[in-house]
Amino acid sequence: MRTKAVKCVHIVLAFLAIAFVGGAATSAMAGQTQKPAPRKYVAETDASVSFLRTFTGPTSGHNTAQTPSNAVGGMFELRHIQSPWIGYEVAYGVSPGDQHYAPQPGNCGFLCGTQPVTWSAMAHQVSIDWIPSFKYGNIDPFGVGGVGFYIDSPSAALGNLQIVVRPMFVYGAGFDWNFLPHAGLRIQYRGNLYKAPNLDNNYNATGAYTQTGEPMVGVYFPL
């Protein structure tokens, strides 16, 4: 009887050992599945081309009411990411920058009899931006913060028209989707803050700040 009891104990212990080893192996495999090894951050440089849509609000002041046009444009970016917090780019964008000027309703002063006008122009933006970027699988979210210049150039060559250059602050955010080995999709929103441009010398500058919102989508190519 004693021998049988010892054998039973040995069998139970063997089953417990097998269960323990199997459970430990399963837990280790589950842990590896749930917590993959972090990706090593590698410095990257890329170039991108995007389509954008501008949304700029009207301004008024100094007897002038100014309404800009909203249109479709494009942007080129040359970007380098060294680490999550160290990244930068040079960006250039262009879009129609037509401006409509009219006497300010209720406060037009000596401009009350001036005829409203709309001038065709091209808006150029050049900026140097800081780009913090992070990696989550094949999605890389990023932020944008920088400074540059907003340049509005009238299409007509008239004595009362002038090219206007305004300092500009840039902000925004977006993400890169790495869905191909040598290309990816870039979706972002950028905002530009600057003083409204006074193309027409017959109207006073409003002196007010305006913002241009630019949702955009494009492709980027690692270099």
DRENMARDO-166938 format. One record per residue (C-alpha): residue number from 1; residue in one letter; z, y, x. Coordinates in steps of 0.2 Angstrom, whole numbers, plus 5000, padded with zeros to 4 digits. Layout:
+-----+------+------+------+------+
:  nr : rest :   zz :   yy :   xx :
+-----+------+------+------+------+
: NUM :    a :    Z :    Y :    X :
...
+-----+------+------+------+------+
***
This chain:
+-----+------+------+------+------+
:  nr : rest :   zz :   yy :   xx :
+-----+------+------+------+------+
:   1 :    m : 5000 : 5000 : 5000 :
:   2 :    r : 5004 : 5012 : 5014 :
:   3 :    t : 4988 : 5008 : 5023 :
:   4 :    k : 4978 : 5012 : 5007 :
:   5 :    a : 4988 : 5028 : 5004 :
:   6 :    v : 4984 : 5034 : 5022 :
:   7 :    k : 4966 : 5030 : 5019 :
:   8 :    c : 4966 : 5040 : 5003 :
:   9 :    v : 4974 : 5055 : 5012 :
:  10 :    h : 4961 : 5054 : 5026 :
:  11 :    i : 4947 : 5054 : 5013 :
:  12 :    v : 4954 : 5069 : 5004 :
:  13 :    l : 4956 : 5078 : 5020 :
:  14 :    a : 4938 : 5074 : 5025 :
:  15 :    f : 4932 : 5081 : 5008 :
:  16 :    l : 4942 : 5097 : 5011 :
:  17 :    a : 4935 : 5099 : 5028 :
:  18 :    i : 4918 : 5097 : 5022 :
:  19 :    a : 4921 : 5110 : 5007 :
:  20 :    f : 4929 : 5122 : 5019 :
:  21 :    v : 4914 : 5121 : 5032 :
:  22 :    g : 4901 : 5122 : 5018 :
:  23 :    g : 4910 : 5137 : 5010 :
:  24 :    a : 4911 : 5146 : 5026 :
:  25 :    a : 4893 : 5144 : 5030 :
:  26 :    t : 4888 : 5149 : 5012 :
:  27 :    s : 4899 : 5165 : 5014 :
:  28 :    a : 4891 : 5169 : 5031 :
:  29 :    m : 4873 : 5167 : 5024 :
:  30 :    a : 4878 : 5178 : 5009 :
:  31 :    g : 4885 : 5191 : 5021 :
:  32 :    q : 4869 : 5191 : 5031 :
:  33 :    t : 4859 : 5194 : 5015 :
:  34 :    q : 4870 : 5208 : 5008 :
:  35 :    k : 4872 : 5217 : 5025 :
:  36 :    p : 4856 : 5217 : 5035 :
:  37 :    a : 4856 : 5223 : 5052 :
:  38 :    p : 4853 : 5242 : 5053 :
:  39 :    r : 4836 : 5248 : 5058 :
:  40 :    k : 4835 : 5256 : 5075 :
:  41 :    y : 4830 : 5275 : 5074 :
:  42 :    v : 4814 : 5278 : 5083 :
:  43 :    a : 4807 : 5295 : 5087 :
:  44 :    e : 4791 : 5298 : 5076 :
:  45 :    t : 4777 : 5311 : 5076 :
:  46 :    d : 4765 : 5312 : 5061 :
:  47 :    a : 4752 : 5323 : 5053 :
:  48 :    s : 4751 : 5326 : 5034 :
:  49 :    v : 4739 : 5333 : 5022 :
:  50 :    s : 4745 : 5338 : 5004 :
:  51 :    f : 4739 : 5345 : 4988 :
:  52 :    l : 4751 : 5358 : 4980 :
:  53 :    r : 4753 : 5368 : 4964 :
:  54 :    t : 4761 : 5386 : 4965 :
:  55 :    f : 4773 : 5393 : 4953 :
:  56 :    t : 4777 : 5411 : 4956 :
:  57 :    g : 4787 : 5422 : 4944 :
:  58 :    p : 4783 : 5440 : 4940 :
:  59 :    t : 4792 : 5455 : 4947 :
:  60 :    s : 4795 : 5473 : 4942 :
:  61 :    g : 4802 : 5489 : 4950 :
:  62 :    h : 4797 : 5507 : 4955 :
:  63 :    n : 4786 : 5509 : 4940 :
:  64 :    t : 4776 : 5494 : 4944 :
:  65 :    a : 4774 : 5477 : 4935 :
:  66 :    q : 4767 : 5463 : 4945 :
:  67 :    t : 4761 : 5446 : 4940 :
:  68 :    p : 4754 : 5434 : 4952 :
:  69 :    s : 4742 : 5419 : 4948 :
:  70 :    n : 4747 : 5401 : 4949 :
:  71 :    a : 4734 : 5389 : 4957 :
:  72 :    v : 4731 : 5373 : 4967 :
:  73 :    g : 4731 : 5374 : 4986 :
:  74 :    g : 4734 : 5363 : 5001 :
:  75 :    m : 4746 : 5361 : 5016 :
:  76 :    f : 4745 : 5354 : 5033 :
:  77 :    e : 4761 : 5348 : 5042 :
:  78 :    l : 4763 : 5342 : 5060 :
:  79 :    r : 4781 : 5334 : 5061 :
:  80 :    h : 4792 : 5326 : 5074 :
:  81 :    i : 4808 : 5317 : 5070 :
:  82 :    q : 4819 : 5313 : 5085 :
:  83 :    s : 4835 : 5307 : 5075 :
:  84 :    p : 4842 : 5309 : 5058 :
:  85 :    w : 4848 : 5327 : 5061 :
:  86 :    i : 4835 : 5332 : 5074 :
:  87 :    g : 4818 : 5335 : 5067 :
:  88 :    y : 4806 : 5349 : 5065 :
:  89 :    e : 4788 : 5354 : 5060 :
:  90 :    v : 4775 : 5367 : 5060 :
:  91 :    a : 4767 : 5369 : 5042 :
:  92 :    y : 4752 : 5379 : 5036 :
:  93 :    g : 4747 : 5381 : 5018 :
:  94 :    v : 4734 : 5390 : 5008 :
:  95 :    s : 4731 : 5394 : 4990 :
:  96 :    p : 4724 : 5408 : 4979 :
:  97 :    g : 4735 : 5423 : 4979 :
:  98 :    d : 4728 : 5434 : 4965 :
:  99 :    q : 4739 : 5448 : 4959 :
: 100 :    h : 4739 : 5458 : 4943 :
: 101 :    y : 4746 : 5476 : 4943 :
: 102 :    a : 4751 : 5486 : 4928 :
: 103 :    p : 4762 : 5501 : 4924 :
: 104 :    q : 4780 : 5495 : 4921 :
: 105 :    p : 4783 : 5495 : 4902 :
: 106 :    g : 4796 : 5508 : 4897 :
: 107 :    n : 4798 : 5514 : 4915 :
: 108 :    c : 4781 : 5518 : 4922 :
: 109 :    g : 4784 : 5537 : 4927 :
: 110 :    f : 4768 : 5544 : 4934 :
: 111 :    l : 4759 : 5528 : 4934 :
: 112 :    c : 4759 : 5527 : 4915 :
: 113 :    g : 4740 : 5532 : 4914 :
: 114 :    t : 4735 : 5520 : 4928 :
: 115 :    q : 4723 : 5506 : 4922 :
: 116 :    p : 4730 : 5488 : 4925 :
: 117 :    v : 4720 : 5479 : 4938 :
: 118 :    t : 4719 : 5461 : 4944 :
: 119 :    w : 4714 : 5458 : 4963 :
: 120 :    s : 4708 : 5441 : 4970 :
: 121 :    a : 4716 : 5436 : 4986 :
: 122 :    m : 4720 : 5421 : 4997 :
: 123 :    a : 4738 : 5417 : 5001 :
: 124 :    h : 4743 : 5409 : 5018 :
: 125 :    q : 4759 : 5403 : 5023 :
: 126 :    v : 4765 : 5398 : 5041 :
: 127 :    s : 4782 : 5391 : 5044 :
: 128 :    i : 4793 : 5382 : 5057 :
: 129 :    d : 4805 : 5371 : 5048 :
: 130 :    w : 4820 : 5360 : 5052 :
: 131 :    i : 4818 : 5342 : 5045 :
: 132 :    p : 4834 : 5331 : 5043 :
: 133 :    s : 4827 : 5314 : 5039 :
: 134 :    f : 4836 : 5297 : 5035 :
: 135 :    k : 4829 : 5279 : 5033 :
: 136 :    y : 4833 : 5268 : 5018 :
: 137 :    g : 4821 : 5253 : 5018 :
: 138 :    n : 4804 : 5259 : 5017 :
: 139 :    i : 4809 : 5276 : 5009 :
: 140 :    d : 4813 : 5291 : 5021 :
: 141 :    p : 4821 : 5305 : 5011 :
: 142 :    f : 4821 : 5322 : 5020 :
: 143 :    g : 4826 : 5340 : 5018 :
: 144 :    v : 4817 : 5356 : 5023 :
: 145 :    g : 4824 : 5373 : 5029 :
: 146 :    g : 4814 : 5385 : 5039 :
: 147 :    v : 4807 : 5403 : 5041 :
: 148 :    g : 4789 : 5409 : 5042 :
: 149 :    f : 4777 : 5422 : 5035 :
: 150 :    y : 4768 : 5424 : 5018 :
: 151 :    i : 4751 : 5432 : 5021 :
: 152 :    d : 4741 : 5439 : 5006 :
: 153 :    s : 4724 : 5444 : 5010 :
: 154 :    p : 4713 : 5452 : 4996 :
: 155 :    s : 4695 : 5446 : 4994 :
: 156 :    a : 4688 : 5463 : 4991 :
: 157 :    a : 4686 : 5476 : 5005 :
: 158 :    l : 4691 : 5492 : 4997 :
: 159 :    g : 4701 : 5507 : 5004 :
: 160 :    n : 4715 : 5505 : 4992 :
: 161 :    l : 4718 : 5487 : 4996 :
: 162 :    q : 4727 : 5480 : 5011 :
: 163 :    i : 4733 : 5463 : 5019 :
: 164 :    v : 4751 : 5461 : 5016 :
: 165 :    v : 4763 : 5450 : 5028 :
: 166 :    r : 4780 : 5446 : 5022 :
: 167 :    p : 4794 : 5437 : 5031 :
: 168 :    m : 4798 : 5421 : 5021 :
: 169 :    f : 4812 : 5409 : 5020 :
: 170 :    v : 4808 : 5390 : 5016 :
: 171 :    y : 4818 : 5377 : 5008 :
: 172 :    g : 4815 : 5360 : 5000 :
: 173 :    a : 4817 : 5341 : 5000 :
: 174 :    g : 4806 : 5326 : 4997 :
: 175 :    f : 4803 : 5308 : 5003 :
: 176 :    d : 4791 : 5298 : 5013 :
: 177 :    w : 4786 : 5281 : 5007 :
: 178 :    n : 4780 : 5269 : 5021 :
: 179 :    f : 4769 : 5257 : 5011 :
: 180 :    l : 4756 : 5255 : 5025 :
: 181 :    p : 4757 : 5252 : 5043 :
: 182 :    h : 4747 : 5267 : 5048 :
: 183 :    a : 4749 : 5279 : 5033 :
: 184 :    g : 4762 : 5283 : 5020 :
: 185 :    l : 4764 : 5294 : 5004 :
: 186 :    r : 4774 : 5310 : 5005 :
: 187 :    i : 4781 : 5318 : 4990 :
: 188 :    q : 4791 : 5334 : 4991 :
: 189 :    y : 4796 : 5351 : 4983 :
: 190 :    r : 4796 : 5367 : 4993 :
: 191 :    g : 4801 : 5384 : 4989 :
: 192 :    n : 4797 : 5401 : 4997 :
: 193 :    l : 4807 : 5416 : 4995 :
: 194 :    y : 4799 : 5433 : 5000 :
: 195 :    k : 4796 : 5451 : 4994 :
: 196 :    a : 4782 : 5453 : 4982 :
: 197 :    p : 4766 : 5459 : 4991 :
: 198 :    n : 4759 : 5476 : 4986 :
: 199 :    l : 4740 : 5473 : 4989 :
: 200 :    d : 4735 : 5489 : 4980 :
: 201 :    n : 4740 : 5506 : 4987 :
: 202 :    n : 4737 : 5514 : 4970 :
: 203 :    y : 4753 : 5505 : 4964 :
: 204 :    n : 4770 : 5506 : 4971 :
: 205 :    a : 4778 : 5490 : 4979 :
: 206 :    t : 4790 : 5483 : 4967 :
: 207 :    g : 4803 : 5480 : 4981 :
: 208 :    a : 4809 : 5464 : 4972 :
: 209 :    y : 4810 : 5447 : 4980 :
: 210 :    t : 4801 : 5433 : 4972 :
: 211 :    q : 4800 : 5414 : 4974 :
: 212 :    t : 4785 : 5402 : 4974 :
: 213 :    g : 4789 : 5384 : 4970 :
: 214 :    e : 4777 : 5371 : 4977 :
: 215 :    p : 4778 : 5353 : 4971 :
: 216 :    m : 4766 : 5343 : 4982 :
: 217 :    v : 4760 : 5326 : 4985 :
: 218 :    g : 4750 : 5320 : 5000 :
: 219 :    v : 4748 : 5307 : 5014 :
: 220 :    y : 4754 : 5306 : 5032 :
: 221 :    f : 4748 : 5297 : 5047 :
: 222 :    p : 4759 : 5292 : 5062 :
: 223 :    l : 4752 : 5299 : 5079 :
+-----+------+------+------+------+
***
